[in-house]
Amino acid sequence: MSIFHLAYHVDDLDKARAFYGGLLGCTEGRSTETWVDFNFFGHQISLHLGPVFATRNTGKVGDHMVPMPHLGVILPQEEWQVLADQLTAAGLDFTLAPVTRFANMPGEQSTMFFHDPAGNPIEIKGFKDMSGVFAT
């Protein structure tokens, strides 16, 4: 199994820790005064202090315009639903509230988009059948 690593900027490490560690439940790893690592659902993200990259809703997926670029993760449907319920109960301001798209088609998936406190867009997908991730 491969694990991806992605490093990007945030503007406040304390807010990032509260969001990624507290709200999303990601385990914190190594850190210094200028960056912090998290286990992002089995992958490594490194959040460094610096200017956040610009994003715009230019990605058309189904009926939705989604923020580009964005990062994300694909979870089994049951895990996705638990997280969606948790984030909804916490009052998270979704960019795209939890929804299922491509119903009864190859690649059927649940998705939700939101931004971290620095404005970085995140997508979390859920699949009932992980073999459908690359279905055409």
C-alpha positions in Angstrom: 0.0 0.0 0.0 1.3 3.4 -0.9 0.8 6.5 1.3 0.7 9.9 -0.2 2.4 13.0 1.4 1.1 16.5 0.7 2.6 19.7 2.2 0.7 23.0 2.0 0.3 26.3 3.8 -1.9 27.4 6.6 -1.9 30.7 8.4 -2.4 29.6 12.0 -1.0 26.3 13.4 -3.2 26.4 16.5 -6.4 26.7 14.4 -5.1 24.0 12.1 -4.5 21.7 15.1 -8.0 22.3 16.4 -9.5 21.6 13.0 -7.5 18.7 11.8 -6.8 17.1 15.2 -10.0 18.2 17.0 -12.8 18.3 14.5 -11.5 15.7 11.9 -9.9 13.5 14.5 -6.5 13.2 12.7 -3.6 12.2 14.8 -0.8 14.8 15.1 2.7 13.7 14.3 6.0 15.6 14.2 6.0 19.4 14.5 8.2 22.5 14.9 7.3 26.1 15.5 6.5 26.5 11.7 4.9 23.2 10.7 2.9 20.2 11.9 2.3 16.8 10.4 -1.1 14.9 10.6 -2.2 11.4 9.8 -4.9 12.4 7.4 -7.0 9.2 7.2 -3.8 7.1 6.7 -1.9 9.6 4.6 0.6 12.3 5.7 -0.1 16.0 5.4 2.4 18.6 6.5 0.9 22.0 7.3 3.5 24.8 7.0 3.0 28.4 8.0 2.9 30.5 4.9 0.6 32.1 2.2 -2.4 29.9 1.4 -2.8 29.0 -2.3 -5.6 30.6 -4.3 -8.6 28.5 -5.2 -11.7 29.1 -7.3 -14.8 27.0 -8.0 -13.8 26.1 -11.5 -14.1 22.3 -11.4 -17.5 21.1 -12.8 -18.3 17.6 -11.4 -21.9 16.5 -12.1 -24.1 19.4 -11.3 -21.7 21.1 -9.0 -18.8 23.6 -9.4 -16.1 22.6 -6.9 -13.1 24.4 -5.6 -9.8 23.8 -7.5 -7.3 22.8 -6.5 -8.4 20.7 -3.5 -7.2 17.8 -1.5 -9.2 14.9 -0.3 -9.6 11.3 0.7 -11.8 8.4 -0.2 -13.4 6.5 2.7 -15.6 3.4 2.8 -19.2 4.6 2.9 -19.8 3.7 6.6 -16.8 5.7 7.7 -17.8 8.6 5.4 -21.3 8.6 6.9 -20.0 8.7 10.5 -17.7 11.7 9.6 -20.5 13.5 7.7 -22.8 13.1 10.7 -20.1 14.3 13.0 -19.3 17.4 10.9 -22.9 18.2 10.4 -23.6 18.0 14.2 -20.6 20.2 14.8 -22.2 22.9 12.6 -19.4 22.9 10.0 -20.0 25.3 7.2 -20.0 23.1 4.1 -19.0 24.3 0.7 -21.0 21.3 -0.6 -23.1 19.6 2.0 -23.0 15.8 2.2 -24.7 14.4 -0.9 -24.6 11.4 -3.2 -23.8 11.9 -6.8 -23.8 9.6 -9.9 -26.5 7.5 -8.2 -27.0 4.0 -9.8 -24.1 4.7 -12.2 -20.5 3.6 -12.3 -18.6 5.7 -9.8 -21.6 6.3 -7.5 -20.2 8.2 -4.5 -21.1 10.3 -1.5 -19.1 13.6 -1.2 -18.8 16.7 0.9 -16.6 19.8 0.5 -15.5 22.2 3.2 -12.6 24.5 3.9 -10.1 24.4 6.7 -9.6 27.6 8.8 -7.0 28.9 6.4 -9.3 28.4 3.4 -7.9 25.2 2.0 -10.6 23.2 0.3 -11.1 19.6 1.2 -13.3 16.9 -0.3 -14.2 13.7 1.4 -15.7 11.0 -0.7 -17.4 7.8 0.4 -17.9 4.6 -1.7 -20.1 1.6 -0.9 -17.8 -0.4 -3.2 -14.2 0.7 -3.3 -13.7 -1.1 -6.6 -16.0 1.6 -8.1 -13.4 4.4 -7.4 -12.0 4.1 -10.9 -15.2 2.8 -12.6 -16.1 4.2 -16.0 
